Structure formats: C-alpha cells, structure tokens
Amino acid sequence: MKQGPAARLQVAASSVGMPLTDVQAGALVSLLDRIALERQNLTAIDEIMDGVDRHLADSIAGLAVAEPAGPLVDIGSGGGFPGLVIARLRPDLAVTLVESEGRKADWLVRASADLPNVRVVPERTEQLARDARGAFGTVTARAVAGPVPTLELAAPLVGDGGEIRIWSTPASEADDAQIAVAADLLGFVPEGIVPVSPFTGARRVLRRFRRVAPTPDRYPRRPGRAVSRPLRVLGSEAPPT
C-alpha cells in the first residue's frame, strides 16, 4: 500500500525519537498543502513528499535532540520551518518567528492564526537583537546563512545559559575549529554536533551552542554585515563595522 504524506512523516518522526499522533501529523502536512496554494513560492520544494522529508521531518529532528528552553525565537523563519513546526508540537512554548521579507511574514501571520503561542516579528534579526537583547532561552536557525554569520545574528538574542541550534551540513575539522573560535568570541561554547537522519540520504547535523559569557555589545553589527563580512575567526577581532 502506498504511504501517504502523514504516515510518511510519522515514520520519519519516530525514527528520530519524536513520535507524532495522527492529528499532529495531519496538522503539519496541512502546512505544506497551504503553502502549495500560495500565489508566490515560499519554498523551492514543491513536491509534497519532498516537503515532508526536507521541511517537516528536518524541523522535527531539531526539536528531538533535546527539549528547548523557552521562550524560543526562530530567526529567518521563511515558510515556517522549523518555527511553525516547533510551535505546533510545543503549544506550551512561546515561539517568536522573525522574518524580514514582507510576503513571508504575512504568510507566517496567517499560518499561525490558530496558534496563540506564536508571535511574528516582521523585521531583521539585527533590529530584534537591539530591542530584545538576551530575551530568549533558545534560538533556532535553519537555512539562514553559514554557521559563523548565523552565530553572530543569534548570539545577542540569547539569555544567560541559553542555547543556539543551527541546522547545518557536516563540515571539515578546520571549519569546525573556526566555528568554535567564533562561538567563543560571542560568548558561547559548542555543546555538540549531532548527526540526524530525518530522511533517506540526509546529510544533516544540528550544531548546539551554550551561552557562557556576555555577548560583546558591538554585536550585532549593522544589518547585513554578519553575512557580507563574516567574523575574522582566526583572530580576536571582528571586521570594522
């Protein structure tokens, strides 16, 4: 018998230790159905089974590694992955979705209308970091930028003892070492690189970082600088603002 998208998602979720009820799986798959009806593309993935694997199951894998501390903020939320997935599976957790692109932010507002635990912030992460510095227990980031720029964007948002979770692909030992140096500069220590396999052929890791010291006040830099001029992680100084 051919497996439907909800059943496929339940199998994938169980494989990472996060079993779903029929209701939960159905509600998550409905997100993909609603995205497909949007006039403008919100994701490059348009086949529902691919969406189950690469959006829903991948998002669940990040939630399955450990219970996130609240409140949680998902930066660069885009179509809502992982933020909307986490919010629906954890209704007790306050979730903020940050998305600066207007049409995507509008979608997030509509898609979360039945989720009282969700707030959508339609602005850049750098601005939120100035307005809500240290206000969150967990920051999630998926497909935002490379690990070093993402760390700079996320770090100022995290409170004492809080955590950053970054979806990534495996990197070389040299790159891992540079990421660790950038984390230290921002007041964090790596807590592990967790391989996850939410779907067949997945090459995914979850990078976890724990805040152990204050993030220097100069971060975040001006909008766009974290990506266009990444931290010089081989030294102790950031590029000029």
MDAnalysis code that builds the backbone (N, CA, C; Angstrom):
import MDAnalysis as mda
import numpy as np

u = mda.Universe.empty(723, n_residues=241, atom_resindex=np.repeat(np.arange(241), 3), trajectory=True)
u.add_TopologyAttr("name", ["N", "CA", "C"] * 241)
u.add_TopologyAttr("resid", np.arange(1, 242))
u.add_TopologyAttr("resname", ["MET", "LYS", "GLN", "GLY", "PRO", "ALA", "ALA", "ARG", "LEU", "GLN", "VAL", "ALA", "ALA", "SER", "SER", "VAL", "GLY", "MET", "PRO", "LEU", "THR", "ASP", "VAL", "GLN", "ALA", "GLY", "ALA", "LEU", "VAL", "SER", "LEU", "LEU", "ASP", "ARG", "ILE", "ALA", "LEU", "GLU", "ARG", "GLN", "ASN", "LEU", "THR", "ALA", "ILE", "ASP", "GLU", "ILE", "MET", "ASP", "GLY", "VAL", "ASP", "ARG", "HIS", "LEU", "ALA", "ASP", "SER", "ILE", "ALA", "GLY", "LEU", "ALA", "VAL", "ALA", "GLU", "PRO", "ALA", "GLY", "PRO", "LEU", "VAL", "ASP", "ILE", "GLY", "SER", "GLY", "GLY", "GLY", "PHE", "PRO", "GLY", "LEU", "VAL", "ILE", "ALA", "ARG", "LEU", "ARG", "PRO", "ASP", "LEU", "ALA", "VAL", "THR", "LEU", "VAL", "GLU", "SER", "GLU", "GLY", "ARG", "LYS", "ALA", "ASP", "TRP", "LEU", "VAL", "ARG", "ALA", "SER", "ALA", "ASP", "LEU", "PRO", "ASN", "VAL", "ARG", "VAL", "VAL", "PRO", "GLU", "ARG", "THR", "GLU", "GLN", "LEU", "ALA", "ARG", "ASP", "ALA", "ARG", "GLY", "ALA", "PHE", "GLY", "THR", "VAL", "THR", "ALA", "ARG", "ALA", "VAL", "ALA", "GLY", "PRO", "VAL", "PRO", "THR", "LEU", "GLU", "LEU", "ALA", "ALA", "PRO", "LEU", "VAL", "GLY", "ASP", "GLY", "GLY", "GLU", "ILE", "ARG", "ILE", "TRP", "SER", "THR", "PRO", "ALA", "SER", "GLU", "ALA", "ASP", "ASP", "ALA", "GLN", "ILE", "ALA", "VAL", "ALA", "ALA", "ASP", "LEU", "LEU", "GLY", "PHE", "VAL", "PRO", "GLU", "GLY", "ILE", "VAL", "PRO", "VAL", "SER", "PRO", "PHE", "THR", "GLY", "ALA", "ARG", "ARG", "VAL", "LEU", "ARG", "ARG", "PHE", "ARG", "ARG", "VAL", "ALA", "PRO", "THR", "PRO", "ASP", "ARG", "TYR", "PRO", "ARG", "ARG", "PRO", "GLY", "ARG", "ALA", "VAL", "SER", "ARG", "PRO", "LEU", "ARG", "VAL", "LEU", "GLY", "SER", "GLU", "ALA", "PRO", "PRO", "THR"])
u.atoms.positions = np.array([
    [0.850, -1.194, 0.000],
    [0.000, 0.000, 0.000],
    [0.888, 1.247, 0.000],
    [0.529, 2.202, -0.833],
    [1.312, 3.423, -0.931],
    [1.170, 4.243, 0.350],
    [2.281, 4.746, 0.837],
    [2.293, 5.509, 2.075],
    [1.939, 6.967, 1.795],
    [0.968, 7.500, 2.535],
    [0.585, 8.892, 2.390],
    [1.554, 9.806, 3.120],
    [1.448, 11.137, 2.883],
    [2.402, 12.066, 3.492],
    [2.353, 12.082, 5.017],
    [1.174, 11.977, 5.618],
    [1.094, 11.989, 7.082],
    [1.754, 10.744, 7.671],
    [1.496, 9.591, 7.060],
    [2.120, 8.355, 7.543],
    [3.630, 8.405, 7.349],
    [4.057, 8.962, 6.225],
    [5.499, 9.086, 5.977],
    [6.155, 9.959, 7.051],
    [5.471, 11.045, 7.412],
    [6.006, 11.929, 8.435],
    [6.075, 11.224, 9.786],
    [5.074, 10.440, 10.109],
    [5.086, 9.716, 11.382],
    [6.247, 8.732, 11.458],
    [6.532, 8.064, 10.357],
    [7.665, 7.137, 10.325],
    [8.977, 7.905, 10.532],
    [9.126, 9.027, 9.828],
    [10.354, 9.818, 9.937],
    [10.514, 10.379, 11.351],
    [9.425, 10.857, 11.925],
    [9.483, 11.431, 13.270],
    [9.840, 10.356, 14.299],
    [9.258, 9.192, 14.158],
    [9.576, 8.095, 15.081],
    [11.038, 7.692, 14.984],
    [11.598, 7.798, 13.778],
    [12.992, 7.391, 13.580],
    [13.971, 8.284, 14.323],
    [13.547, 9.516, 14.650],
    [14.418, 10.419, 15.415],
    [13.930, 10.560, 16.856],
    [13.044, 9.665, 17.259],
    [12.593, 9.647, 18.650],
    [11.542, 10.669, 18.995],
    [10.720, 11.058, 18.002],
    [9.706, 12.083, 18.231],
    [8.375, 11.620, 17.618],
    [7.747, 10.583, 18.182],
    [6.517, 10.056, 17.587],
    [5.395, 11.100, 17.572],
    [4.607, 11.068, 16.512],
    [3.509, 12.013, 16.332],
    [2.178, 11.291, 16.341],
    [1.154, 11.949, 16.854],
    [-0.201, 11.434, 16.732],
    [-0.703, 11.690, 15.311],
    [-1.799, 11.043, 14.954],
    [-2.401, 11.286, 13.639],
    [-2.777, 12.754, 13.485],
    [-3.290, 13.345, 14.551],
    [-3.706, 14.752, 14.497],
    [-2.502, 15.661, 14.277],
    [-1.433, 15.411, 14.995],
    [-0.223, 16.234, 14.826],
    [0.338, 16.112, 13.424],
    [0.440, 14.892, 12.938],
    [0.994, 14.685, 11.593],
    [0.115, 15.354, 10.540],
    [-1.186, 15.212, 10.676],
    [-2.102, 15.823, 9.719],
    [-2.005, 17.339, 9.718],
    [-1.887, 17.937, 10.913],
    [-1.790, 19.391, 11.006],
    [-0.502, 19.897, 10.360],
    [0.588, 19.169, 10.528],
    [1.855, 19.597, 9.934],
    [1.832, 19.451, 8.416],
    [1.297, 18.357, 7.920],
    [1.210, 18.176, 6.462],
    [0.319, 19.254, 5.850],
    [-0.692, 19.702, 6.596],
    [-1.573, 20.739, 6.060],
    [-0.821, 22.036, 5.790],
    [0.286, 22.264, 6.518],
    [1.105, 23.436, 6.217],
    [1.636, 23.391, 4.789],
    [2.070, 22.200, 4.376],
    [2.577, 22.058, 3.012],
    [1.461, 22.268, 1.995],
    [0.269, 21.763, 2.301],
    [-0.881, 21.960, 1.404],
    [-1.186, 23.451, 1.253],
    [-1.132, 24.172, 2.356],
    [-1.440, 25.601, 2.313],
    [-0.357, 26.380, 1.571],
    [0.888, 25.995, 1.754],
    [1.973, 26.649, 1.020],
    [1.799, 26.457, -0.483],
    [1.366, 25.259, -0.877],
    [1.182, 24.961, -2.302],
    [0.117, 25.851, -2.937],
    [-0.807, 26.370, -2.135],
    [-1.881, 27.216, -2.649],
    [-1.498, 28.688, -2.733],
    [-0.328, 29.028, -2.178],
    [0.112, 30.422, -2.224],
    [0.473, 30.818, -3.652],
    [0.155, 32.045, -3.991],
    [0.439, 32.505, -5.351],
    [1.929, 32.661, -5.612],
    [2.674, 33.029, -4.584],
    [4.123, 33.173, -4.731],
    [4.814, 32.038, -3.996],
    [5.894, 31.550, -4.602],
    [6.614, 30.440, -3.988],
    [7.238, 30.866, -2.661],
    [6.972, 30.088, -1.619],
    [7.583, 30.319, -0.316],
    [8.729, 29.364, -0.059],
    [8.864, 28.359, -0.909],
    [9.921, 27.368, -0.763],
    [10.275, 26.820, -2.132],
    [11.505, 26.396, -2.293],
    [11.933, 25.818, -3.568],
    [11.444, 24.387, -3.736],
    [10.919, 23.796, -2.682],
    [10.453, 22.403, -2.726],
    [8.958, 22.395, -2.968],
    [8.526, 21.810, -4.090],
    [7.099, 21.837, -4.403],
    [6.433, 20.462, -4.429],
    [7.195, 19.394, -4.267],
    [6.607, 18.061, -4.167],
    [6.313, 17.757, -2.706],
    [5.088, 17.301, -2.426],
    [4.696, 17.183, -1.029],
    [5.548, 16.174, -0.258],
    [5.933, 15.080, -0.891],
    [6.756, 14.099, -0.178],
    [8.145, 14.666, 0.123],
    [8.686, 15.444, -0.814],
    [9.955, 16.114, -0.538],
    [9.787, 17.107, 0.609],
    [8.658, 17.803, 0.635],
    [8.396, 18.739, 1.716],
    [8.283, 18.043, 3.061],
    [7.657, 16.876, 3.068],
    [7.572, 16.092, 4.301],
    [8.967, 15.789, 4.825],
    [9.844, 15.365, 3.936],
    [11.205, 14.999, 4.336],
    [12.043, 16.219, 4.695],
    [12.121, 17.159, 3.758],
    [13.138, 18.207, 3.837],
    [12.697, 19.418, 4.646],
    [11.410, 19.556, 4.898],
    [10.925, 20.637, 5.750],
    [10.413, 20.117, 7.098],
    [9.424, 19.239, 7.045],
    [8.778, 18.814, 8.290],
    [9.663, 17.889, 9.120],
    [10.128, 16.797, 8.513],
    [10.961, 15.854, 9.265],
    [12.262, 16.501, 9.705],
    [12.829, 17.329, 8.854],
    [14.076, 18.019, 9.200],
    [13.860, 18.954, 10.392],
    [12.726, 19.646, 10.418],
    [12.413, 20.527, 11.538],
    [12.242, 19.741, 12.828],
    [11.539, 18.620, 12.738],
    [11.293, 17.786, 13.918],
    [12.610, 17.252, 14.482],
    [13.547, 16.932, 13.608],
    [14.844, 16.419, 14.074],
    [15.523, 17.405, 15.010],
    [15.376, 18.700, 14.737],
    [15.982, 19.708, 15.593],
    [15.310, 19.828, 16.942],
    [14.039, 19.489, 16.992],
    [13.309, 19.508, 18.254],
    [13.590, 18.254, 19.068],
    [13.905, 17.176, 18.379],
    [14.064, 15.885, 19.048],
    [15.380, 15.750, 19.810],
    [16.387, 16.568, 19.477],
    [17.691, 16.383, 20.124],
    [17.653, 16.687, 21.617],
    [16.798, 17.615, 22.023],
    [16.647, 17.971, 23.438],
    [15.495, 18.954, 23.543],
    [14.860, 18.988, 24.706],
    [13.775, 19.941, 24.924],
    [14.337, 21.366, 24.903],
    [13.777, 22.258, 24.083],
    [14.270, 23.635, 24.071],
    [13.752, 24.414, 25.270],
    [14.582, 25.301, 25.776],
    [14.153, 26.216, 26.823],
    [13.384, 27.371, 26.193],
    [12.423, 27.876, 26.895],
    [11.648, 28.995, 26.368],
    [12.051, 30.308, 27.022],
    [11.578, 31.396, 26.425],
    [10.920, 31.452, 25.128],
    [11.892, 31.175, 23.984],
    [11.347, 30.762, 22.851],
    [12.158, 30.390, 21.690],
    [11.949, 31.401, 20.581],
    [13.021, 31.729, 19.873],
    [12.919, 32.576, 18.690],
    [13.555, 31.855, 17.516],
    [12.836, 31.845, 16.398],
    [13.324, 31.238, 15.154],
    [13.657, 32.371, 14.204],
    [14.932, 32.512, 13.851],
    [15.345, 33.632, 13.006],
    [15.351, 33.212, 11.541],
    [14.970, 34.148, 10.668],
    [14.877, 33.839, 9.246],
    [13.878, 32.742, 8.986],
    [12.669, 32.866, 9.523],
    [11.701, 31.759, 9.536],
    [11.214, 31.338, 8.150],
    [11.220, 32.253, 7.187],
    [10.827, 31.882, 5.826],
    [9.423, 31.329, 5.765],
    [9.291, 30.095, 5.263],
    [7.993, 29.446, 5.171],
    [7.498, 28.880, 6.488],
    [8.321, 28.958, 7.533],
    [7.887, 28.492, 8.845],
    [8.595, 27.265, 9.365],
    [9.740, 26.965, 8.781],
    [10.483, 25.769, 9.186],
    [11.845, 26.171, 9.756],
    [12.101, 25.841, 11.004],
    [11.354, 24.940, 11.878],
    [10.329, 25.595, 12.793],
    [10.235, 26.938, 12.789],
    [9.467, 27.631, 13.815],
    [8.024, 27.204, 13.968],
    [7.287, 27.133, 12.853],
    [5.877, 26.741, 12.936],
    [5.724, 25.295, 13.382],
    [6.638, 24.452, 12.960],
    [6.584, 23.046, 13.358],
    [6.780, 22.926, 14.868],
    [7.779, 23.613, 15.390],
    [8.037, 23.573, 16.827],
    [6.851, 24.134, 17.603],
    [6.305, 25.247, 17.127],
    [5.179, 25.870, 17.832],
    [3.971, 24.955, 17.893],
    [3.722, 24.227, 16.820],
    [2.545, 23.353, 16.807],
    [2.763, 22.126, 17.695],
    [3.962, 21.634, 17.748],
    [4.232, 20.450, 18.578],
    [4.455, 20.798, 20.044],
    [4.776, 22.062, 20.309],
    [5.001, 22.506, 21.687],
    [4.104, 23.707, 22.003],
    [2.795, 23.490, 22.159],
    [1.887, 24.612, 22.404],
    [2.151, 25.342, 23.719],
    [2.917, 24.721, 24.611],
    [3.267, 25.348, 25.887],
    [4.440, 26.306, 25.763],
    [5.075, 26.345, 24.610],
    [6.299, 27.115, 24.408],
    [5.992, 28.392, 23.633],
    [6.390, 29.541, 24.175],
    [6.243, 30.800, 23.452],
    [7.269, 30.850, 22.324],
    [6.789, 31.039, 21.090],
    [7.656, 30.998, 19.904],
    [7.526, 32.313, 19.140],
    [8.653, 32.952, 18.876],
    [8.702, 34.156, 18.058],
    [9.323, 33.805, 16.716],
    [8.658, 34.191, 15.640],
    [9.144, 33.943, 14.286],
    [9.606, 35.270, 13.699],
    [10.867, 35.325, 13.285],
    [11.445, 36.564, 12.755],
    [11.654, 36.399, 11.257],
    [11.032, 37.287, 10.484],
    [11.150, 37.218, 9.032],
    [11.003, 38.628, 8.467],
    [12.058, 39.102, 7.795],
    [12.054, 40.479, 7.296],
    [11.371, 40.631, 5.945],
    [11.237, 39.546, 5.184],
    [10.601, 39.646, 3.867],
    [9.083, 39.694, 4.047],
    [8.468, 40.737, 3.529],
    [7.076, 41.012, 3.810],
    [6.106, 39.895, 3.477],
    [6.226, 39.305, 2.279],
    [5.247, 38.283, 1.888],
    [5.387, 37.040, 2.751],
    [6.607, 36.730, 3.161],
    [6.798, 35.573, 4.025],
    [6.282, 35.860, 5.434],
    [6.507, 37.071, 5.911],
    [5.981, 37.435, 7.225],
    [4.453, 37.393, 7.216],
    [3.837, 37.856, 6.137],
    [2.377, 37.795, 6.021],
    [1.890, 36.349, 6.063],
    [2.595, 35.477, 5.365],
    [2.240, 34.064, 5.393],
    [2.333, 33.506, 6.805],
    [3.389, 33.831, 7.504],
    [3.566, 33.324, 8.865],
    [2.432, 33.785, 9.782],
    [1.997, 35.018, 9.613],
    [0.860, 35.509, 10.413],
    [-0.384, 34.687, 10.135],
    [-0.667, 34.435, 8.863],
    [-1.856, 33.648, 8.506],
    [-1.739, 32.209, 8.951],
    [-0.538, 31.629, 8.762],
    [-0.348, 30.216, 9.089],
    [-0.384, 29.952, 10.585],
    [-0.118, 30.978, 11.386],
    [-0.085, 30.803, 12.844],
    [-1.323, 31.371, 13.531],
    [-2.338, 31.695, 12.750],
    [-3.518, 32.357, 13.318],
    [-4.184, 31.524, 14.414],
    [-4.076, 30.202, 14.345],
    [-4.699, 29.335, 15.360],
    [-3.708, 28.893, 16.433],
    [-2.546, 29.535, 16.475],
    [-1.516, 29.174, 17.451],
    [-1.284, 30.357, 18.393],
    [-1.924, 30.358, 19.550],
    [-1.784, 31.508, 20.457],
    [-0.388, 31.672, 21.037],
    [0.465, 30.657, 20.894],
    [1.824, 30.738, 21.430],
    [2.811, 31.360, 20.448],
    [2.324, 31.833, 19.289],
    [3.224, 32.348, 18.243],
    [3.087, 33.856, 18.099],
    [4.233, 34.513, 17.958],
    [4.299, 35.934, 17.614],
    [5.192, 36.064, 16.387],
    [4.765, 36.849, 15.401],
    [5.552, 37.074, 14.191],
    [6.143, 38.477, 14.248],
    [7.449, 38.569, 14.038],
    [8.142, 39.858, 14.040],
    [8.643, 40.119, 12.624],
    [8.027, 41.073, 11.897],
    [8.401, 41.310, 10.505],
    [9.550, 42.313, 10.366],
    [10.709, 41.948, 10.866],
    [11.868, 42.837, 10.783],
    [13.140, 42.014, 10.753],
    [14.260, 42.677, 10.582],
    [15.540, 41.984, 10.536],
    [15.932, 41.503, 11.931],
    [16.684, 40.432, 11.951],
    [17.151, 39.883, 13.220],
    [18.002, 40.898, 13.980],
    [18.810, 41.671, 13.249],
    [19.664, 42.659, 13.914],
    [18.838, 43.664, 14.718],
    [17.678, 44.067, 14.194],
    [16.829, 45.015, 14.904],
    [16.218, 44.380, 16.148],
    [15.739, 43.155, 16.017],
    [15.184, 42.466, 17.180],
    [16.238, 42.304, 18.265],
    [17.480, 42.053, 17.868],
    [18.551, 41.876, 18.842],
    [18.790, 43.145, 19.647],
    [18.509, 44.287, 19.059],
    [18.639, 45.541, 19.806],
    [17.442, 45.768, 20.720],
    [16.267, 45.349, 20.261],
    [15.038, 45.574, 21.028],
    [14.812, 44.530, 22.113],
    [15.330, 43.319, 21.915],
    [15.048, 42.212, 22.841],
    [16.327, 41.442, 23.142],
    [17.356, 42.175, 23.488],
    [18.651, 41.544, 23.750],
    [18.563, 40.601, 24.950],
    [19.042, 39.379, 24.769],
    [19.066, 38.411, 25.858],
    [17.698, 37.937, 26.312],
    [16.682, 38.067, 25.469],
    [15.309, 37.787, 25.904],
    [14.868, 36.348, 25.703],
    [15.699, 35.499, 25.087],
    [15.243, 34.173, 24.693],
    [16.104, 33.070, 25.295],
    [15.448, 31.933, 25.547],
    [16.161, 30.770, 26.062],
    [16.769, 29.926, 24.973],
    [16.139, 29.923, 23.784],
    [16.627, 29.131, 22.651],
    [16.458, 29.928, 21.370],
    [17.480, 29.909, 20.539],
    [17.392, 30.459, 19.185],
    [17.568, 29.311, 18.207],
    [16.660, 29.206, 17.236],
    [16.806, 28.219, 16.175],
    [17.055, 28.941, 14.853],
    [17.834, 28.311, 13.984],
    [18.156, 28.905, 12.692],
    [18.382, 27.794, 11.682],
    [17.625, 27.827, 10.620],
    [17.718, 26.803, 9.574],
    [17.765, 27.511, 8.226],
    [18.790, 27.233, 7.448],
    [18.932, 27.806, 6.101],
    [18.975, 29.328, 6.136],
    [19.634, 29.889, 7.151],
    [19.769, 31.340, 7.254],
    [21.046, 31.796, 6.555],
    [22.174, 31.237, 6.979],
    [23.491, 31.550, 6.412],
    [24.431, 30.469, 6.912],
    [25.730, 30.643, 6.691],
    [26.687, 29.709, 7.244],
    [26.710, 29.804, 8.766],
    [27.311, 28.830, 9.441],
    [27.311, 28.826, 10.910],
    [27.905, 30.077, 11.544],
    [28.981, 30.618, 10.999],
    [29.604, 31.791, 11.624],
    [28.702, 33.020, 11.542],
    [28.179, 33.412, 10.366],
    [27.239, 34.536, 10.339],
    [25.986, 34.284, 11.184],
    [25.500, 33.049, 11.171],
    [24.302, 32.748, 11.947],
    [24.556, 32.909, 13.435],
    [25.719, 32.499, 13.893],
    [26.065, 32.691, 15.300],
    [26.049, 34.167, 15.674],
    [26.599, 35.015, 14.831],
    [26.611, 36.447, 15.146],
    [25.196, 37.004, 15.225],
    [24.324, 36.584, 14.316],
    [22.948, 37.062, 14.333],
    [22.183, 36.573, 15.555],
    [22.435, 35.327, 15.940],
    [21.659, 34.709, 17.014],
    [22.153, 35.074, 18.402],
    [23.454, 35.219, 18.564],
    [24.059, 35.328, 19.894],
    [23.458, 36.424, 20.771],
    [23.233, 37.648, 20.260],
    [22.735, 38.702, 21.147],
    [21.325, 38.439, 21.685],
    [20.591, 37.545, 21.063],
    [19.217, 37.273, 21.473],
    [19.129, 36.332, 22.668],
    [20.222, 35.626, 22.968],
    [20.181, 34.532, 23.943],
    [20.463, 35.034, 25.350],
    [19.629, 34.600, 26.304],
    [19.840, 34.947, 27.696],
    [20.872, 34.048, 28.352],
    [21.155, 34.315, 29.627],
    [22.158, 33.548, 30.366],
    [21.834, 32.059, 30.338],
    [22.834, 31.256, 29.956],
    [22.657, 29.815, 29.916],
    [21.832, 29.311, 28.759],
    [21.416, 30.206, 27.871],
    [20.574, 29.814, 26.751],
    [21.347, 29.127, 25.638],
    [20.624, 28.747, 24.607],
    [21.177, 27.864, 23.580],
    [20.839, 28.351, 22.176],
    [21.762, 28.102, 21.262],
    [21.536, 28.296, 19.830],
    [21.568, 26.920, 19.167],
    [20.590, 26.663, 18.283],
    [20.585, 25.440, 17.478],
    [20.596, 25.820, 16.010],
    [21.613, 25.348, 15.308],
    [21.772, 25.675, 13.892],
    [21.729, 24.392, 13.073],
    [20.820, 24.363, 12.096],
    [20.774, 23.257, 11.133],
    [21.923, 23.463, 10.158],
    [22.654, 22.398, 9.845],
    [23.849, 22.550, 9.029],
    [24.140, 21.246, 8.306],
    [25.096, 21.310, 7.403],
    [25.666, 20.104, 6.814],
    [27.014, 19.852, 7.482],
    [27.513, 18.624, 7.433],
    [28.815, 18.353, 8.051],
    [29.906, 19.234, 7.444],
    [30.879, 19.595, 8.270],
    [31.978, 20.444, 7.811],
    [33.310, 19.773, 8.126],
    [34.364, 20.335, 7.583],
    [35.703, 19.807, 7.855],
    [36.102, 20.130, 9.286],
    [37.129, 19.445, 9.777],
    [37.629, 19.735, 11.123],
    [38.126, 21.165, 11.228],
    [38.732, 21.662, 10.158],
    [39.221, 23.039, 10.179],
    [38.066, 24.026, 10.299],
    [36.984, 23.775, 9.553],
    [35.819, 24.654, 9.643],
    [35.181, 24.569, 11.025],
    [35.100, 23.349, 11.574],
    [34.547, 23.191, 12.917],
    [35.363, 23.981, 13.928],
    [36.667, 23.983, 13.771],
    [37.532, 24.721, 14.689],
    [37.287, 26.227, 14.576],
    [37.109, 26.714, 13.358],
    [36.848, 28.135, 13.166],
    [35.495, 28.536, 13.751],
    [34.514, 27.668, 13.591],
    [33.189, 27.936, 14.169],
    [33.289, 28.024, 15.686],
    [34.090, 27.149, 16.284],
    [34.272, 27.172, 17.731],
    [34.927, 28.472, 18.192],
    [35.884, 28.989, 17.408],
    [36.527, 30.255, 17.748],
    [35.518, 31.403, 17.686],
    [34.677, 31.411, 16.640],
    [33.647, 32.444, 16.522],
    [32.675, 32.370, 17.691],
    [32.296, 31.164, 18.081],
    [31.395, 30.995, 19.217],
    [32.008, 31.582, 20.480],
    [33.285, 31.321, 20.703],
    [33.960, 31.841, 21.884],
    [33.982, 33.366, 21.883],
    [34.236, 33.954, 20.736],
    [34.244, 35.415, 20.612],
    [32.895, 36.003, 21.009],
    [31.817, 35.270, 20.758],
    [30.458, 35.751, 21.014],
    [29.914, 35.320, 22.376],
    [30.734, 34.597, 23.152],
    [30.308, 34.212, 24.494],
    [29.663, 32.841, 24.586],
    [29.959, 31.963, 23.631],
    [29.327, 30.643, 23.588],
    [30.375, 29.533, 23.523],
    [29.957, 28.347, 23.919],
    [30.778, 27.157, 23.719],
    [29.968, 26.141, 22.925],
    [30.603, 25.404, 22.012],
    [29.886, 24.343, 21.311],
    [29.463, 23.249, 22.287],
    [28.223, 22.804, 22.149],
    [27.719, 21.730, 23.009],
    [27.581, 20.415, 22.267],
    [28.005, 20.400, 21.038],
    [27.961, 19.156, 20.291],
    [27.470, 19.356, 18.876],
    [27.889, 18.438, 18.025],
    [27.425, 18.385, 16.641],
    [26.701, 17.052, 16.514],
    [25.384, 17.109, 16.406],
    [24.552, 15.908, 16.471],
    [24.144, 15.487, 15.064],
    [24.620, 14.344, 14.559],
    [24.154, 13.869, 13.249],
    [22.672, 13.467, 13.339],
    [21.895, 13.876, 12.376],
    [20.485, 13.476, 12.324],
    [20.172, 12.991, 10.919],
    [19.279, 12.017, 10.831],
    [18.896, 11.447, 9.531],
    [17.380, 11.396, 9.433],
    [16.747, 12.555, 9.248],
    [15.290, 12.580, 9.201],
    [14.704, 11.973, 7.931],
    [15.538, 11.766, 6.902],
    [15.059, 11.134, 5.671],
    [16.244, 10.456, 4.994],
    [15.943, 9.550, 4.096],
    [16.978, 8.773, 3.412],
    [17.912, 9.693, 2.631],
    [19.205, 9.523, 2.851],
    [20.195, 10.322, 2.140],
    [20.492, 11.666, 2.772],
    [19.880, 11.942, 3.906],
    [20.099, 13.235, 4.555],
    [21.537, 13.354, 5.053],
    [22.144, 14.495, 4.798],
    [23.456, 14.802, 5.357],
    [23.271, 16.036, 6.237],
    [22.794, 15.797, 7.457],
    [22.394, 16.882, 8.327],
    [23.045, 16.745, 9.694],
    [23.389, 17.874, 10.266],
    [23.823, 17.896, 11.659],
    [23.129, 19.060, 12.348],
    [22.946, 18.914, 13.645],
    [22.469, 20.003, 14.485],
    [23.642, 20.493, 15.310],
    [23.965, 21.759, 15.155],
    [25.032, 22.364, 15.945],
    [24.397, 23.082, 17.130],
    [24.838, 22.732, 18.322],
    [24.298, 23.335, 19.531],
    [25.395, 24.143, 20.239],
    [25.014, 25.337, 20.677],
    [25.945, 26.230, 21.362],
    [25.269, 26.764, 22.626],
    [26.016, 26.818, 23.722],
    [25.506, 27.283, 25.002],
    [26.180, 28.594, 25.395],
    [25.373, 29.546, 25.840],
    [25.938, 30.834, 26.263],
    [26.585, 30.696, 27.635],
    [27.848, 31.112, 27.722],
    [28.586, 31.026, 28.984],
    [29.152, 32.376, 29.409],
    [29.048, 33.380, 28.541],
    [29.574, 34.706, 28.842],
    [28.764, 35.728, 28.059],
    [28.786, 36.988, 28.467],
    [28.029, 38.006, 27.725],
    [28.537, 38.154, 26.291],
    [27.614, 38.378, 25.373],
    [27.996, 38.715, 24.002],
    [28.421, 40.182, 23.974],
    [29.584, 40.498, 23.411],
    [30.033, 41.897, 23.380],
    [28.976, 42.830, 22.798],
    [28.890, 44.020, 23.353],
    [27.852, 44.979, 22.972],
    [27.901, 45.369, 21.502],
    [29.050, 45.236, 20.876],
    [29.151, 45.668, 19.473],
    [28.405, 44.733, 18.514],
    [27.980, 43.597, 19.008],
    [27.187, 42.688, 18.178],
    [25.716, 42.810, 18.550],
    [24.827, 42.798, 17.577],
    [25.082, 42.610, 16.153],
    [25.602, 43.882, 15.499],
    [26.362, 43.676, 14.444],
    [26.790, 44.808, 13.636],
    [25.623, 45.296, 12.774],
    [25.906, 46.259, 11.930],
    [24.859, 46.822, 11.080],
    [24.208, 45.738, 10.219],
    [22.923, 45.929, 9.849],
    [22.221, 44.913, 9.060],
    [23.008, 44.474, 7.829],
    [23.112, 43.166, 7.668],
    [23.772, 42.581, 6.512],
    [25.245, 42.296, 6.700],
    [25.888, 42.916, 7.712],
    [27.328, 42.760, 7.849],
    [27.731, 41.350, 8.288],
    [26.907, 40.692, 9.082],
    [27.270, 39.347, 9.540],
    [27.482, 38.403, 8.369],
    [26.704, 38.602, 7.298],
    [26.803, 37.748, 6.121],
    [27.832, 38.284, 5.136],
    [27.808, 39.586, 4.877],
    [28.703, 40.141, 3.854],
    [30.148, 40.237, 4.329],
    [30.347, 40.401, 5.637],
    [31.708, 40.497, 6.187],
    [31.783, 39.640, 7.450],
    [31.831, 38.318, 7.277],
    [31.825, 37.425, 8.440],
    [32.990, 37.697, 9.386],
    [32.807, 37.323, 10.628],
    [33.845, 37.496, 11.633],
    [35.160, 36.892, 11.161],
    [36.268, 37.582, 11.460],
    [37.598, 37.044, 11.174],
    [37.933, 36.076, 12.293],
    [37.495, 34.851, 12.137],
    [37.544, 33.920, 13.250],
    [38.952, 33.413, 13.562],
    [39.931, 33.701, 12.700],
    [41.281, 33.264, 13.014],
    [41.983, 34.235, 13.957],
    [41.400, 35.418, 14.162],
    [41.943, 36.383, 15.102],
    [40.949, 36.670, 16.197],
    [41.207, 37.688, 16.954],
    [40.329, 38.020, 18.082],
    [39.445, 39.199, 17.821],
    [39.558, 39.783, 16.616],
    [38.787, 40.979, 16.350],
    [37.803, 40.737, 15.210],
    [36.692, 41.439, 15.268],
    [35.717, 41.410, 14.175],
    [36.127, 42.419, 13.123],
    [35.596, 42.280, 11.904],
    [35.865, 43.295, 10.887],
    [35.286, 44.633, 11.317],
    [35.791, 45.717, 10.786],
    [35.223, 47.032, 11.130],
    [33.752, 47.075, 10.758],
    [32.969, 47.851, 11.480],
    [31.544, 47.982, 11.172],
    [31.349, 48.833, 9.936],
])
